[in-house]
Amino acid sequence: LHTKYPEVDGFMIGRGVFSNPYCFTDHTPTQAELMDLLKLHLNLYEDGSPYEPLKHFFKIYINNFPGAADLRAKLMETHSIDEARKLIF
């Protein structure tokens, strides 16, 4: 990228990643893959990071399948990683 556009120091991605976390590939993720990514995201937050900001990312993983809105609403009511895991595992 830098040799083709030397004046560019970097780039940002926008809302596209919220509709498809695989937006830099040609891959369309399955529901199972998105759930696996959510589980990974939960695992990464076990380091003591605040839980509440994580909720903003639930819509990335929980969408476009029957019952997604209900599951997402229940996840938004959780207060910990353990509570979220009980809903998705």
C-alpha positions as CSV (number, residue, x, y, z in Angstrom):
1,L,0.0,0.0,0.0
2,H,2.8,2.4,0.9
3,T,4.7,2.0,-2.3
4,K,1.5,2.6,-4.4
5,Y,0.3,5.5,-2.3
6,P,3.4,7.0,-0.5
7,E,1.4,10.0,0.7
8,V,-0.9,7.8,2.8
9,D,0.2,7.1,6.3
10,G,-2.7,4.8,7.1
11,F,-6.4,4.3,6.7
12,M,-9.5,3.8,8.8
13,I,-12.4,1.6,8.3
14,G,-15.9,2.7,9.0
15,R,-19.2,1.2,9.6
16,G,-18.6,-1.6,7.0
17,V,-16.9,-3.7,9.6
18,F,-20.1,-3.6,11.7
19,S,-22.1,-5.2,8.9
20,N,-19.3,-7.7,8.0
21,P,-16.2,-8.2,10.1
22,Y,-14.7,-10.0,7.1
23,C,-15.1,-6.8,4.9
24,F,-11.5,-7.1,3.7
25,T,-12.1,-10.5,2.2
26,D,-14.5,-12.0,-0.3
27,H,-15.8,-14.3,2.5
28,T,-19.4,-14.0,3.8
29,P,-19.4,-15.3,7.3
30,T,-21.8,-17.9,8.5
31,Q,-23.9,-17.5,11.7
32,A,-21.6,-20.1,13.4
33,E,-18.5,-18.1,12.4
34,L,-20.0,-14.9,13.8
35,M,-20.8,-16.6,17.0
36,D,-17.3,-18.0,17.2
37,L,-16.0,-14.4,16.7
38,L,-18.3,-13.2,19.5
39,K,-16.9,-15.9,21.8
40,L,-13.4,-14.9,20.9
41,H,-14.2,-11.2,21.6
42,L,-15.6,-12.2,25.0
43,N,-12.5,-14.2,25.8
44,L,-10.3,-11.2,24.9
45,Y,-12.3,-9.0,27.3
46,E,-11.5,-11.4,30.2
47,D,-8.3,-9.4,30.9
48,G,-10.3,-7.0,33.1
49,S,-11.4,-4.6,30.4
50,P,-14.7,-2.9,31.2
51,Y,-17.7,-5.0,30.0
52,E,-20.2,-2.3,29.1
53,P,-18.3,-1.0,26.0
54,L,-18.3,-4.6,24.6
55,K,-22.0,-4.4,24.2
56,H,-21.7,-2.0,21.3
57,F,-20.2,-4.8,19.3
58,F,-23.0,-7.4,19.8
59,K,-24.8,-6.1,16.7
60,I,-21.8,-7.2,14.6
61,Y,-22.2,-10.8,15.6
62,I,-25.9,-11.2,16.4
63,N,-27.9,-10.3,13.3
64,N,-29.7,-11.6,10.2
65,F,-31.0,-14.9,11.7
66,P,-34.3,-15.9,13.3
67,G,-34.3,-14.8,17.0
68,A,-31.3,-12.5,16.6
69,A,-33.1,-9.4,17.8
70,D,-34.4,-11.2,20.9
71,L,-30.9,-12.6,21.7
72,R,-29.3,-9.3,21.2
73,A,-31.8,-7.6,23.5
74,K,-31.1,-10.2,26.2
75,L,-27.3,-9.7,25.7
76,M,-27.7,-6.0,26.2
77,E,-29.3,-6.6,29.6
78,T,-26.3,-8.6,30.8
79,H,-23.7,-7.2,33.1
80,S,-20.8,-9.6,32.7
81,I,-19.0,-11.9,30.3
82,D,-20.3,-14.9,32.3
83,E,-23.9,-13.7,31.9
84,A,-23.4,-13.3,28.2
85,R,-21.8,-16.7,27.9
86,K,-24.8,-18.3,29.5
87,L,-27.0,-16.9,26.7
88,I,-24.8,-17.9,23.8
89,F,-23.2,-21.2,24.8
